[in-house]
Amino acid sequence: MIPQIKQIIHNALSSLVEIPVDDIEIEIPTEESFGDIATPIAMKLAKVLKKAPHKIAEDILNKINEKDIFSKVEIAGPGYINFSFSEKFLSNELIKLLKNKKDYFFEDIGKGQKILIEFVSANPTGPLHLGHGRGAALGEALFNLLKFNGYSVEKEYYINDAGRQVNLLGSSVLARYKQLKGLNVKMPQDGYHGNYIVDIAKEFLESGLTEEEMTDHAYKKILSDIKNVLSDFGIFFHHWQSEKALYLQNYVSSAIEELKKKQLIYLKDGAYWFKSTFFGDDKDRVVIKSDGEYTYFASDIAYHKKKIERGYNELINIWGADHHGYIPRIEAVIEAFGYPKDKLRILLVQMVSLLRNGVPVSMSKRTGEFITLKEIADEIGVDTTKFLFLTRRHDSHIEIDIELAKKQSHDNPVYYVQYAHARIKSIFKKFFETAAQKESNIFLTSLNSFNYNLEELRLIKKALLYKMTLANATKSCEPHRITFYLQELASLFHNYYQKFRVLTEDELLTKGRLALCEAIGIVLNHGLEILNVRAPDKM
């Protein structure tokens, strides 16, 4: 629908200026009186055409004659063009949706471009926390968005299984192990103190392994737990890239050597430094310390070089907000190897705060430390957790009230959306119990002679605009737009259901309303599928 409207505007502009169809912006007005969709194109072209926006809008208006599509086209304010759709056009589009179902929403934005999304990538030194969970929900929803709209997408988890933190994990478990054996051993400074360390130490007592195998056993155990939690959360990866493997396969040393040849690494005070300031970073960065040990940044250089060489058109990294300062140096790495820095897109995920009946909750009852992803998912449900993580833009802080999230009411957004889908399924179940025909396409013939009321027209317009929401969410890498949309659609549907009976004594009326319900159900199902949240048939 929207590509068609853009093409109409493009054709109307052809005598004035040459502009790509994709550059024509379409908006949804904030007030119903301003029409169904609008474009600010006249104001954007004012400088180019050296004309007043209102005059440009008039010129465009005079070229638009699609009366079957629009019931009204008006100029508003300084030069907005507002479009109102005709009932005939809406009915025909609704029929297309019902015939094509999910294919109706497809827009080949990606055109097969290859994208790698790296997300979660938590150190295998402890359980996943809420920030990791939010990144997981974002990464999976983004994968679904991009894949649906024509990108070739893969998911990757980068395992930080080398360096100080993993060694510290091994030392922490070893200390607990010796304490369990009755030895007076202190925990290492900055060691890990969670109950999970004690649990691993107890397992090790019975494993028959040697102390030299402690570190390897500990991080593999935690990594296994991480994979299980992510599996329960509905998250699976195509690739698991080991940091240790980058060293063993000489990716790190070869990447550093290449930068040396480019004269982008220099020796100072016994250490080797990367000239990241040459690419806009605020200071140069150490890659090899004076004692000969590689820094974490060295393996990150090798990792991103390897990712690029695997042939992806774009790399997307989803990081915690505390990694903000790391962005310039990684962008510098991308440029150092001869690629534009916008080949890498970094999405920062803000923190999640928990409340219980409005009171902040920060500690786990079980561990006395941070609340884990598994704990919150077990208490409020996996679907609810994922949906709530996606209710705001990724770089905005989120507050989740645990007790509110457990309610089965309109106060719980995921319940409200899932219930709308289940309610529609219930309507159809009841109808087909007595209907002579069991196929839903019996409704299609009724639509062109169906007289819609105002609420039904609102629902149809909202359903048809899902494709535009989906495309905008894809282009901006913002799955939360789908979450907002689904809540609005569910609210419109529930209000409609309270006012009007779907199954009536009037056959034509019933079939028309069933067709509308089917369309809403298709949209709700697809939107929840994108968010990796179930669309239940009953609740």
C-alpha positions as CSV (number, residue, x, y, z in Angstrom):
1,M,0.0,0.0,0.0
2,I,2.6,2.6,1.0
3,P,5.0,1.8,-2.0
4,Q,1.9,2.4,-4.2
5,I,1.3,5.8,-2.5
6,K,4.9,6.8,-2.8
7,Q,4.8,5.9,-6.5
8,I,1.7,8.1,-7.0
9,I,3.5,11.1,-5.3
10,H,6.6,10.3,-7.4
11,N,4.6,10.4,-10.6
12,A,3.0,13.7,-9.6
13,L,6.5,15.2,-8.9
14,S,8.0,14.0,-12.2
15,S,7.3,17.3,-14.0
16,L,8.8,19.3,-11.1
17,V,11.9,17.4,-10.0
18,E,13.5,14.0,-10.2
19,I,13.5,12.3,-6.7
20,P,14.0,8.6,-5.8
21,V,10.8,6.9,-4.7
22,D,12.4,5.8,-1.5
23,D,13.2,9.4,-0.5
24,I,9.5,10.3,-0.4
25,E,8.6,10.3,3.3
26,I,5.2,9.0,4.5
27,E,3.9,9.7,8.0
28,I,0.9,8.7,10.0
29,P,-0.9,11.9,11.3
30,T,-1.3,12.3,15.0
31,E,-5.0,13.3,14.6
32,E,-7.6,11.5,12.6
33,S,-8.9,14.8,11.2
34,F,-5.6,15.1,9.3
35,G,-6.3,12.0,7.2
36,D,-4.9,8.5,7.1
37,I,-1.4,9.3,5.9
38,A,0.6,12.4,5.1
39,T,3.8,13.5,3.4
40,P,6.0,16.5,4.2
41,I,7.7,16.3,0.7
42,A,6.6,19.8,-0.4
43,M,8.4,21.4,2.6
44,K,11.5,19.3,1.9
45,L,11.6,20.4,-1.7
46,A,11.2,24.1,-1.0
47,K,14.9,25.0,-1.2
48,V,15.5,22.8,-4.2
49,L,12.6,24.2,-6.2
50,K,12.9,27.7,-4.8
51,K,9.1,27.8,-4.2
52,A,6.9,28.1,-1.2
53,P,5.9,24.6,0.2
54,H,2.2,25.4,-0.2
55,K,2.7,26.2,-3.9
56,I,4.6,22.9,-4.4
57,A,1.9,21.0,-2.6
58,E,-0.7,22.6,-4.9
59,D,1.3,21.5,-7.9
60,I,1.5,17.9,-6.6
61,L,-2.2,17.9,-5.7
62,N,-3.2,19.0,-9.3
63,K,-1.4,15.9,-10.7
64,I,-3.2,13.4,-8.4
65,N,-6.4,11.9,-9.8
66,E,-6.6,8.5,-8.1
67,K,-10.2,8.9,-7.0
68,D,-10.6,5.1,-6.5
69,I,-7.8,5.2,-3.9
70,F,-8.4,8.5,-2.1
71,S,-11.7,9.9,-0.8
72,K,-9.9,13.2,0.0
73,V,-6.5,14.8,-0.5
74,E,-5.8,18.1,1.3
75,I,-3.0,20.6,2.0
76,A,-2.5,21.4,5.7
77,G,-0.4,23.8,7.6
78,P,2.8,25.0,5.9
79,G,2.6,22.4,3.2
80,Y,1.7,18.9,4.4
81,I,-0.3,16.8,2.0
82,N,-2.9,14.7,3.8
83,F,-4.5,11.7,2.2
84,S,-7.7,9.9,3.2
85,F,-8.3,6.5,1.7
86,S,-11.6,5.5,0.0
87,E,-13.6,2.6,1.4
88,K,-13.3,0.8,-1.9
89,F,-9.5,1.0,-1.7
90,L,-9.4,-0.2,1.9
91,S,-11.8,-3.1,1.1
92,N,-9.6,-4.2,-1.9
93,E,-6.4,-4.0,0.3
94,L,-8.1,-6.0,3.0
95,I,-8.9,-8.7,0.4
96,K,-5.3,-8.7,-0.7
97,L,-4.2,-9.2,2.9
98,L,-6.6,-12.0,3.5
99,K,-5.6,-13.8,0.3
100,N,-1.8,-13.4,0.7
101,K,-1.7,-13.4,4.5
102,K,1.9,-12.8,5.8
103,D,3.3,-12.3,2.2
104,Y,1.2,-9.1,2.0
105,F,3.6,-7.5,4.5
106,F,6.8,-8.4,2.7
107,E,8.9,-5.6,1.3
108,D,12.3,-6.6,-0.2
109,I,14.3,-3.9,1.7
110,G,17.4,-6.1,2.2
111,K,17.6,-7.5,-1.4
112,G,19.7,-10.4,-0.1
113,Q,22.4,-8.3,1.6
114,K,24.3,-10.3,4.2
115,I,24.2,-9.1,7.9
116,L,25.8,-10.6,11.0
117,I,24.3,-9.7,14.3
118,E,26.5,-10.3,17.3
119,F,24.6,-10.1,20.6
120,V,24.5,-11.2,24.3
121,S,28.2,-12.3,24.2
122,A,28.3,-12.3,28.0
123,N,31.5,-13.4,29.6
124,P,31.2,-17.1,30.7
125,T,32.0,-16.1,34.2
126,G,28.5,-15.9,35.7
127,P,24.8,-16.2,35.0
128,L,23.0,-13.9,32.5
129,H,21.5,-10.8,34.0
130,L,18.6,-8.6,32.9
131,G,20.8,-6.5,30.6
132,H,21.9,-9.6,28.7
133,G,18.2,-10.7,28.5
134,R,17.2,-7.3,27.0
135,G,20.0,-7.6,24.4
136,A,18.9,-11.2,23.6
137,A,15.3,-10.1,23.0
138,L,16.5,-7.2,20.9
139,G,18.9,-9.3,18.8
140,E,16.4,-12.1,18.1
141,A,13.6,-9.6,17.2
142,L,16.0,-7.7,14.9
143,F,17.1,-10.9,13.3
144,N,13.4,-11.8,12.5
145,L,12.7,-8.3,11.2
146,L,15.7,-8.2,8.8
147,K,15.2,-11.8,7.7
148,F,11.5,-11.2,6.9
149,N,12.2,-8.1,4.8
150,G,14.8,-9.6,2.5
151,Y,18.2,-9.7,4.3
152,S,20.4,-12.8,4.6
153,V,21.0,-12.7,8.4
154,E,23.1,-14.8,10.8
155,K,23.4,-14.6,14.6
156,E,26.7,-14.9,16.5
157,Y,27.8,-15.1,20.1
158,Y,31.4,-14.1,20.9
159,I,32.8,-16.2,23.8
160,N,35.3,-14.3,25.9
161,D,37.1,-17.5,27.0
162,A,40.6,-16.1,27.2
163,G,42.3,-13.6,29.5
164,R,42.1,-12.3,33.0
165,Q,38.4,-12.7,33.7
166,V,38.3,-16.4,32.9
167,N,41.5,-17.0,34.9
168,L,39.9,-15.2,37.8
169,L,36.9,-17.4,37.5
170,G,39.2,-20.5,37.7
171,S,41.0,-19.0,40.8
172,S,37.6,-18.3,42.5
173,V,36.3,-21.8,41.9
174,L,39.7,-23.2,43.1
175,A,39.5,-21.2,46.3
176,R,36.0,-22.4,47.1
177,Y,37.0,-26.0,46.2
178,K,39.9,-25.8,48.7
179,Q,37.6,-24.3,51.3
180,L,35.2,-27.2,50.8
181,K,38.1,-29.5,51.5
182,G,38.7,-27.7,54.8
183,L,41.7,-25.6,53.8
184,N,42.0,-22.0,55.0
185,V,42.2,-20.3,51.7
186,K,41.2,-16.7,50.9
187,M,39.2,-15.8,47.8
188,P,41.3,-13.9,45.2
189,Q,41.1,-10.2,45.1
190,D,38.3,-9.1,42.7
191,G,37.2,-12.8,42.6
192,Y,33.7,-14.1,41.9
193,H,31.6,-14.6,45.0
194,G,28.2,-15.8,43.8
195,N,26.6,-19.1,45.1
196,Y,27.1,-20.5,41.6
197,I,30.9,-20.6,42.3
198,V,30.2,-22.8,45.3
199,D,28.0,-25.0,43.2
200,I,30.7,-25.5,40.5
201,A,33.3,-26.2,43.3
202,K,31.0,-28.9,44.7
203,E,30.6,-30.5,41.3
204,F,34.4,-30.4,40.8
205,L,34.9,-32.3,44.1
206,E,33.1,-35.3,42.5
207,S,34.4,-34.9,39.0
208,G,37.8,-36.6,39.4
209,L,39.4,-33.7,37.4
210,T,42.8,-32.2,38.4
211,E,43.2,-28.6,39.7
212,E,44.9,-27.7,36.4
213,E,41.6,-28.4,34.6
214,M,39.6,-26.2,37.0
215,T,39.4,-23.1,34.8
216,D,38.4,-24.9,31.7
217,H,35.8,-26.9,33.6
218,A,34.3,-23.8,35.2
219,Y,33.9,-21.6,32.2
220,K,32.5,-24.5,30.1
221,K,30.0,-25.2,32.9
222,I,28.8,-21.6,32.9
223,L,28.7,-21.4,29.1
224,S,26.6,-24.6,29.1
225,D,24.2,-22.9,31.6
226,I,24.1,-19.8,29.5
227,K,23.2,-21.8,26.4
228,N,20.4,-23.6,28.3
229,V,18.9,-20.3,29.6
230,L,19.0,-18.8,26.1
231,S,17.4,-21.9,24.7
232,D,14.6,-21.6,27.2
233,F,14.3,-17.9,26.2
234,G,13.9,-19.0,22.6
235,I,17.3,-17.8,21.4
236,F,19.6,-19.8,19.2
237,F,22.8,-18.8,17.4
238,H,24.3,-19.8,14.1
239,H,27.8,-19.3,15.3
240,W,29.7,-19.4,18.6
241,Q,33.1,-17.7,18.1
242,S,35.7,-18.5,20.8
243,E,38.2,-15.7,21.7
244,K,40.7,-18.4,22.6
245,A,40.4,-19.9,19.1
246,L,41.4,-16.5,17.6
247,Y,44.7,-16.8,19.4
248,L,45.2,-20.5,18.6
249,Q,44.5,-20.0,14.9
250,N,46.8,-17.0,14.7
251,Y,44.1,-14.5,13.8
252,V,45.3,-12.1,16.5
253,S,49.0,-12.1,15.6
254,S,48.3,-11.8,11.9
255,A,45.8,-8.9,12.4
256,I,48.4,-7.0,14.5
257,E,51.1,-7.7,11.9
258,E,48.9,-6.3,9.1
259,L,48.4,-3.1,11.1
260,K,52.1,-2.9,11.7
261,K,52.7,-3.1,7.9
262,K,50.2,-0.3,7.5
263,Q,52.3,1.7,10.0
264,L,49.2,2.0,12.3
265,I,50.9,0.3,15.3
266,Y,54.0,1.8,17.0
267,L,56.2,1.0,19.9
268,K,56.2,3.3,23.0
269,D,57.4,2.6,26.5
270,G,57.9,-1.1,25.7
271,A,54.2,-1.5,24.6
272,Y,52.6,-1.6,21.1
273,W,49.9,1.0,20.4
274,F,47.3,1.3,17.8
275,K,46.9,4.7,16.2
276,S,43.2,5.0,16.8
277,T,43.4,8.8,17.1
278,F,44.2,8.8,13.3
279,F,40.6,7.7,12.8
280,G,39.0,10.1,15.3
281,D,39.4,8.2,18.7
282,D,40.3,10.4,21.7
283,K,43.5,8.5,22.4
284,D,45.7,5.7,21.0
285,R,45.1,2.2,22.4
286,V,47.5,-0.5,23.7
287,V,47.3,-3.8,21.9
288,I,50.4,-5.5,23.4
289,K,51.5,-4.6,26.9
290,S,55.1,-4.1,27.9
291,D,55.2,-7.6,29.4
292,G,54.3,-9.1,26.0
293,E,50.7,-9.9,26.9
294,Y,47.9,-9.1,24.4
295,T,45.1,-6.8,25.6
296,Y,41.4,-7.5,25.1
297,F,41.4,-4.9,22.4
298,A,43.9,-7.0,20.4
299,S,41.5,-9.9,20.1
300,D,38.6,-7.5,19.3
301,I,40.7,-6.2,16.4
302,A,41.2,-9.8,15.1
303,Y,37.5,-10.7,15.7
304,H,36.2,-7.7,13.7
305,K,38.7,-8.3,10.9
306,K,37.6,-11.9,10.7
307,K,33.9,-10.9,10.6
308,I,34.5,-8.5,7.8
309,E,36.4,-11.0,5.8
310,R,33.5,-13.5,6.0
311,G,31.8,-11.3,3.4
312,Y,29.0,-9.6,5.3
313,N,27.6,-6.3,4.0
314,E,27.0,-5.0,7.5
315,L,28.0,-6.0,11.0
316,I,25.6,-5.2,13.9
317,N,26.9,-5.4,17.4
318,I,24.5,-5.2,20.4
319,W,26.3,-4.0,23.5
320,G,25.5,-2.8,27.0
321,A,25.4,1.0,27.4
322,D,28.5,0.8,29.5
323,H,30.5,0.0,26.3
324,H,29.7,3.4,24.8
325,G,33.4,4.5,25.1
326,Y,34.5,1.4,23.1
327,I,32.7,2.5,19.9
328,P,35.3,4.9,18.5
329,R,38.2,2.4,18.8
330,I,36.2,-0.4,17.1
331,E,35.1,2.0,14.3
332,A,38.8,3.0,14.0
333,V,39.6,-0.7,13.5
334,I,37.1,-1.0,10.7
335,E,38.6,2.0,8.9
336,A,42.2,0.8,9.5
337,F,41.4,-2.3,7.5
338,G,40.1,-0.2,4.6
339,Y,36.4,-0.2,5.2
340,P,33.9,2.6,5.9
341,K,33.1,2.8,9.6
342,D,29.4,2.6,8.8
343,K,29.9,-1.0,7.8
344,L,29.6,-1.5,11.6
345,R,26.4,-0.6,13.4
346,I,26.4,-0.6,17.2
347,L,23.2,-0.7,19.2
348,L,23.6,0.1,22.9
349,V,21.1,-1.5,25.3
350,Q,20.2,0.5,28.5
351,M,19.7,-1.0,31.9
352,V,16.5,-2.7,33.2
353,S,15.2,-1.8,36.7
354,L,12.8,-4.0,38.6
355,L,10.0,-3.0,40.8
356,R,7.6,-5.0,43.0
357,N,4.4,-3.1,43.5
358,G,6.3,0.1,42.8
359,V,9.2,-0.6,45.2
360,P,12.7,-1.1,43.6
361,V,14.1,-4.6,43.7
362,S,17.8,-5.1,43.2
363,M,18.8,-8.2,45.0
364,S,18.1,-11.9,44.3
365,K,16.5,-13.8,47.2
366,R,18.4,-16.9,46.2
367,T,21.9,-15.5,45.6
368,G,21.8,-12.2,47.5
369,E,23.2,-10.6,44.4
370,F,21.8,-9.4,41.0
371,I,18.6,-10.9,39.7
372,T,19.3,-13.3,36.9
373,L,17.5,-13.5,33.6
374,K,16.4,-17.0,34.5
375,E,14.8,-15.8,37.8
376,I,12.7,-13.1,36.2
377,A,11.7,-15.3,33.3
378,D,10.6,-18.1,35.7
379,E,8.5,-15.6,37.7
380,I,6.7,-13.6,35.1
381,G,7.1,-15.9,32.1
382,V,9.4,-15.9,29.0
383,D,6.9,-14.3,26.7
384,T,6.2,-11.5,29.1
385,T,9.9,-10.9,29.8
386,K,10.7,-10.6,26.1
387,F,7.8,-8.4,25.3
388,L,8.5,-6.0,28.1
389,F,12.2,-5.8,27.2
390,L,11.0,-4.6,23.7
391,T,8.4,-2.0,24.9
392,R,10.9,0.9,24.6
393,R,13.7,1.9,22.3
394,H,16.9,-0.1,23.1
395,D,18.8,3.0,24.3
396,S,16.1,4.0,26.8
397,H,15.9,2.8,30.4
398,I,13.2,0.3,31.2
399,E,11.3,-0.3,34.5
400,I,9.4,-3.5,35.0
401,D,7.0,-4.0,37.8
402,I,7.1,-7.7,38.6
403,E,3.6,-7.9,40.1
404,L,2.1,-5.9,37.3
405,A,3.7,-8.1,34.8
406,K,2.0,-11.2,36.3
407,K,-1.5,-9.7,36.0
408,Q,-3.9,-11.0,33.5
409,S,-5.5,-7.7,32.6
410,H,-5.1,-4.7,30.2
411,D,-2.4,-3.4,32.6
412,N,-0.2,-6.2,31.3
413,P,0.7,-5.3,27.7
414,V,1.7,-8.7,26.5
415,Y,-1.3,-10.3,28.0
416,Y,-3.5,-7.7,26.3
417,V,-2.0,-8.4,22.9
418,Q,-2.0,-12.2,23.3
419,Y,-5.5,-12.1,24.6
420,A,-6.7,-10.2,21.4
421,H,-5.3,-13.1,19.3
422,A,-6.8,-15.8,21.5
423,R,-10.2,-13.9,21.4
424,I,-10.2,-13.9,17.6
425,K,-9.4,-17.6,17.6
426,S,-12.3,-18.2,20.0
427,I,-14.7,-16.3,17.7
428,F,-13.7,-18.5,14.8
429,K,-13.9,-21.7,16.8
430,K,-17.5,-20.8,17.8
431,F,-18.4,-19.9,14.2
432,F,-17.0,-23.1,12.7
433,E,-18.8,-25.3,15.2
434,T,-22.1,-24.5,13.3
435,A,-20.9,-23.1,9.9
436,A,-21.6,-25.2,6.8
437,Q,-18.2,-24.3,5.3
438,K,-14.9,-24.6,7.2
439,E,-12.8,-22.3,5.0
440,S,-12.3,-18.7,5.9
441,N,-12.2,-17.5,2.3
442,I,-16.0,-17.6,2.3
443,F,-15.8,-14.1,3.8
444,L,-14.0,-12.5,0.9
445,T,-16.9,-12.3,-1.4
446,S,-18.9,-10.3,1.2
447,L,-16.3,-7.5,1.6
448,N,-17.0,-5.4,-1.5
449,S,-20.6,-5.0,-0.6
450,F,-20.0,-4.5,3.1
451,N,-20.8,-1.2,4.8
452,Y,-18.2,-0.5,7.4
453,N,-18.9,1.5,10.6
454,L,-16.3,4.0,11.9
455,E,-14.6,1.6,14.3
456,E,-14.3,-1.0,11.6
457,L,-12.7,1.5,9.2
458,R,-10.2,2.4,12.0
459,L,-9.3,-1.3,12.5
460,I,-8.9,-1.9,8.7
461,K,-6.6,1.2,8.4
462,K,-4.6,0.1,11.4
463,A,-4.2,-3.4,10.1
464,L,-3.1,-2.2,6.6
465,L,-0.5,0.2,8.1
466,Y,1.3,-2.7,9.8
467,K,3.4,-3.2,6.6
468,M,4.6,0.4,6.9
469,T,5.4,-0.1,10.6
470,L,7.3,-3.3,9.8
471,A,9.3,-1.6,7.0
472,N,10.2,1.4,9.3
473,A,11.2,-0.9,12.1
474,T,13.4,-2.8,9.7
475,K,15.1,0.3,8.3
476,S,15.7,1.8,11.7
477,C,16.6,-1.5,13.5
478,E,13.9,-0.7,16.1
479,P,11.7,-3.7,16.9
480,H,10.0,-1.8,19.7
481,R,8.0,-0.1,17.0
482,I,6.2,-3.4,16.5
483,T,5.5,-3.7,20.2
484,F,3.9,-0.3,20.3
485,Y,1.9,-1.0,17.2
486,L,0.6,-4.4,18.5
487,Q,-0.6,-2.7,21.8
488,E,-2.5,0.0,19.8
489,L,-4.0,-2.6,17.5
490,A,-5.0,-4.9,20.4
491,S,-6.6,-1.9,22.2
492,L,-8.6,-1.0,19.1
493,F,-9.8,-4.5,18.7
494,H,-10.8,-5.1,22.3
495,N,-12.8,-1.8,22.3
496,Y,-14.5,-2.9,19.1
497,Y,-15.3,-6.3,20.5
498,Q,-16.9,-4.7,23.5
499,K,-19.2,-2.6,21.3
500,F,-20.2,-4.9,18.5
501,R,-21.1,-8.6,18.1
502,V,-19.2,-10.4,15.5
503,L,-21.5,-13.4,15.2
504,T,-24.9,-12.0,14.4
505,E,-28.2,-13.1,12.8
506,D,-27.2,-11.1,9.7
507,E,-25.1,-13.4,7.4
508,L,-23.5,-10.6,5.4
509,L,-22.7,-8.6,8.5
510,T,-21.2,-11.7,10.3
511,K,-19.0,-12.6,7.3
512,G,-17.7,-9.0,6.9
513,R,-16.8,-8.9,10.6
514,L,-15.2,-12.3,10.5
515,A,-13.1,-11.2,7.6
516,L,-12.0,-8.2,9.6
517,C,-11.2,-10.3,12.6
518,E,-9.2,-12.7,10.5
519,A,-7.1,-9.8,9.2
520,I,-6.4,-8.5,12.7
521,G,-5.5,-12.1,13.8
522,I,-3.0,-12.4,10.9
523,V,-1.3,-9.1,11.9
524,L,-1.2,-9.9,15.6
525,N,0.3,-13.4,14.8
526,H,2.9,-12.0,12.5
527,G,3.9,-9.2,14.9
528,L,4.3,-11.5,17.9
529,E,6.3,-13.9,15.7
530,I,8.7,-11.1,14.8
531,L,9.1,-10.4,18.6
532,N,9.7,-14.1,19.2
533,V,6.6,-14.2,21.4
534,R,3.8,-16.8,21.3
535,A,0.4,-16.1,19.7
536,P,-1.8,-18.4,21.7
537,D,-5.1,-19.8,20.4
538,K,-6.6,-19.7,23.9
539,M,-5.9,-18.2,27.3
